[in-house]
């Protein structure tokens, strides 16, 4: 017997006993009064219990966020220490390279020429000078890379923390790293649903973003996300993540095997169009098929779905730091008139396409 059924049974038994006692002592009127009083007390007890559970959940959330904040602070301090250590090492390396360059310059020109053979003396000397200049610039370039990496790490942590505060999940979010979309893209998608009211969502691919989008739709209280997935294992994994978080009614993973689809007169391997939902789409996330399917594997998404997109639809393409995906975005913008393209500075790279507003006359 589950705790909920046990509670209902105990409440029913108490109400029956109270009614029987009231009837024995004072007839139907007292029995009704006893039944009403017992029911009210039971309802109050249930509400109190639910309030205590909600308070306990909030306390756990606050503790989790506090621990996350401590981890962020610790990581930030560690990164600062590493950054200072790297800067010192790079500064010392730069000084050594500079000293080496001065020593090279001090070697008499005639001696340098005698040390080199043939008629390529000037060419080799020029190459040596270029190498020295390149090595001399190495510390500055490395410092820029370290600063950029630090900026991206801080941004990822900020987006992840903000996403947890926005959603307030009762359990951890799915992984948002590696092959999965990063926290920056996940939070962007969440805000597009909550702030812009985009509730007719289609994903090419499924996973962590399906869960985040389902949370967003649950927050606004309407809408649905359909995710196309060609791999049955990934489909089942995403369904399990949705089910264990109680998000089944907000998201559906569609088994969509890859098949031959004709796009602009040429065959492509893409999701089976027969499983596409009939409803119009106001947010399209293109995060599949995988690149191993073929060159520019995600290109068919817009040609196949453009007629299903709402007038104010937004198309989001992930992984555009890869050349293939970046070329797909540019190719879409060139192919489809009236669409504008902009890039977001996300870790994996994100391109957003939207229709340009029509001029008013």
Buried (B, 14 or more C-beta within 10 A) or exposed (E): EEEEEEBBEEBEEBBEEBBEBBBEEEEEEBBBBBBBEBBEBBEEEBEEEEEEEEEEEEEEBEEBBEEBEEEBEEEBEEBEEEBEEBBEEBEEBBEEBBEEBEEEEEEEEEEBEEEBEEEEBEEBBEEEEEEBEEBBEEBEEBBEEBEEEBEBBBBBBBBBBBBBEBBEBEEEBBEBEEEBBBBBBBBBBBBBBBEEEBBBBBBBBBBBBBBBBBBBBBBBEEBBBBBBBBBEEBBEBBBEBBEEBEBEEBBBBBBBEBEEBEBEEEEBBBBBEEEBBEEEBBBBBBBBBBBEBBEBBBBBBBBBBBEBBBEEBBBBBBBBEEEBBBBBBEEBBEEBEEBEBEBEEBBBBBBBBBBEEEEEE
